[in-house]
Amino acid sequence: MDRSGFKHFLPITLRWKDNDVYGHVNNVEYYSFFDTVINDFLIRVGGLDIHGGAVIGLCVESQCTFKAPLEFPGVVDAGLRVGRVGNSSVRYDIGLFAEAADEPAATGRFVHVFVDRADRRPVPIPDGIRQALEGISA
């Protein structure tokens, strides 16, 4: 899927420490980019209160397919869309793009289950978050 398949983007500046000894961004950093674009969206657009809210999202599944290297210096355009919204869970599709690239350097999938902060039992996705998620659904 190319850049046009994603409905939300967050530019993430690469850091010197993101590169490994082979001269490209280390694979573990890609998962950090996934977390960043998702949680930035949930907080800014969905109103998720990560510090005091009664509901939190827990990652229960993640996957990444590497297609091309990313390297410092640069900016990663993290693309996000929602593939599926359930009662208490959501599956995100993510694309990581080098600046101005139409094809992703990596694609991924990430599943959140929304749970009660105290007992960690699944709860329905809060209305504000659900509305935000539906706004970027595929």
DODOMAR-375928 format. One line per 3 residues: number of its first residue (from 1); for each residue x, y, z of C-alpha. Coordinates in nm, 3 decimals. Each point is the difference from the previous one (the first is absolute). Layout:
// residues N
NUM> X/Y/Z | ...;
END
This chain:
// residues 138
1> 0.000/0.000/0.000 | 0.138/0.342/-0.091 | -0.023/0.332/0.185;
4> -0.352/0.071/-0.130 | -0.138/-0.295/0.199 | 0.059/0.172/0.335;
7> -0.228/0.265/0.147 | 0.216/0.139/0.282 | 0.371/0.088/0.002;
10> 0.249/0.097/0.267 | 0.352/0.112/-0.096 | 0.261/-0.150/0.235;
13> 0.353/0.139/-0.006 | 0.263/-0.272/-0.001 | 0.269/0.020/0.267;
16> 0.368/-0.091/-0.014 | -0.062/-0.285/0.246 | -0.263/-0.157/-0.231;
19> 0.272/-0.121/-0.242 | 0.186/-0.322/0.066 | 0.356/-0.099/-0.097;
22> -0.122/-0.094/-0.348 | -0.093/0.363/-0.075 | -0.379/-0.029/0.001;
25> -0.278/0.031/0.257 | -0.001/-0.304/0.225 | -0.304/-0.226/-0.027;
28> -0.112/0.053/0.361 | -0.051/0.372/-0.067 | -0.275/-0.074/-0.253;
31> -0.220/-0.130/0.282 | 0.065/0.321/0.192 | -0.120/0.197/-0.304;
34> -0.318/-0.213/-0.003 | -0.063/0.077/0.368 | 0.068/0.370/-0.057;
37> -0.239/0.054/-0.291 | -0.278/-0.200/0.164 | 0.022/0.155/0.345;
40> 0.048/0.353/-0.132 | -0.321/-0.048/-0.200 | -0.193/-0.147/0.295;
43> 0.106/0.282/0.233 | -0.032/0.297/-0.238 | -0.301/-0.109/-0.207;
46> -0.177/-0.258/0.218 | 0.048/0.169/0.336 | 0.166/-0.299/0.170;
49> 0.119/0.099/0.348 | 0.312/-0.211/0.044 | 0.069/0.126/0.353;
52> -0.336/-0.008/0.175 | -0.265/-0.144/-0.229 | -0.203/-0.304/0.104;
55> 0.072/-0.173/-0.333 | 0.337/-0.086/-0.155 | 0.103/-0.185/-0.315;
58> 0.222/-0.307/0.023 | 0.188/-0.140/-0.298 | -0.089/-0.366/-0.052;
61> 0.154/-0.050/-0.344 | 0.251/0.177/-0.225 | 0.173/-0.087/-0.324;
64> 0.240/0.176/-0.237 | 0.109/-0.069/-0.357 | 0.324/0.172/-0.100;
67> 0.023/0.109/-0.363 | 0.278/0.263/-0.023 | 0.247/0.155/0.243;
70> -0.053/0.329/0.179 | 0.301/0.198/0.117 | 0.104/0.299/0.205;
73> -0.020/0.288/-0.069 | -0.355/0.021/-0.121 | -0.366/-0.002/0.083;
76> -0.235/-0.298/-0.001 | -0.357/0.074/-0.103 | -0.199/-0.248/0.207;
79> -0.331/-0.074/-0.171 | -0.292/-0.137/0.196 | -0.340/-0.142/-0.083;
82> -0.243/-0.227/0.180 | -0.057/-0.339/-0.158 | -0.265/-0.122/0.244;
85> -0.184/0.133/0.304 | -0.167/-0.248/0.235 | -0.177/0.045/0.333;
88> 0.315/0.026/0.211 | 0.278/-0.040/-0.257 | 0.142/0.175/-0.304;
91> 0.244/-0.112/-0.270 | 0.220/0.273/-0.143 | 0.186/-0.015/-0.331;
94> 0.321/0.202/-0.007 | 0.233/0.111/-0.278 | 0.340/0.155/0.062;
97> 0.114/0.221/-0.286 | 0.329/0.174/-0.066 | -0.049/0.370/-0.076;
100> -0.183/0.050/-0.330 | -0.010/-0.376/-0.074 | -0.327/-0.145/-0.130;
103> 0.086/-0.360/0.089 | 0.051/-0.099/0.364 | 0.333/-0.102/0.146;
106> -0.201/-0.218/0.239 | -0.358/-0.101/0.063 | -0.151/-0.132/0.317;
109> -0.301/-0.106/0.197 | -0.071/0.079/0.364 | -0.297/-0.111/0.213;
112> -0.116/0.185/0.312 | -0.251/-0.134/0.249 | -0.154/0.271/0.216;
115> -0.017/-0.100/0.365 | -0.096/0.141/0.337 | 0.313/0.154/0.149;
118> -0.059/-0.159/0.342 | -0.100/-0.359/-0.078 | 0.139/-0.032/-0.356;
121> -0.325/-0.156/-0.124 | -0.121/0.092/-0.353 | -0.249/0.287/-0.026;
124> -0.182/0.157/-0.294 | 0.206/0.256/-0.189 | -0.094/0.344/0.141;
127> -0.222/0.207/-0.232 | 0.256/0.276/-0.070 | 0.269/-0.251/-0.088;
130> -0.241/-0.208/-0.211 | -0.103/0.311/-0.194 | 0.365/0.090/-0.065;
133> 0.078/-0.357/-0.112 | -0.297/-0.011/-0.233 | 0.128/0.323/-0.157;
136> 0.312/-0.179/-0.128 | -0.160/-0.336/-0.079 | 0.092/-0.165/-0.329;
END
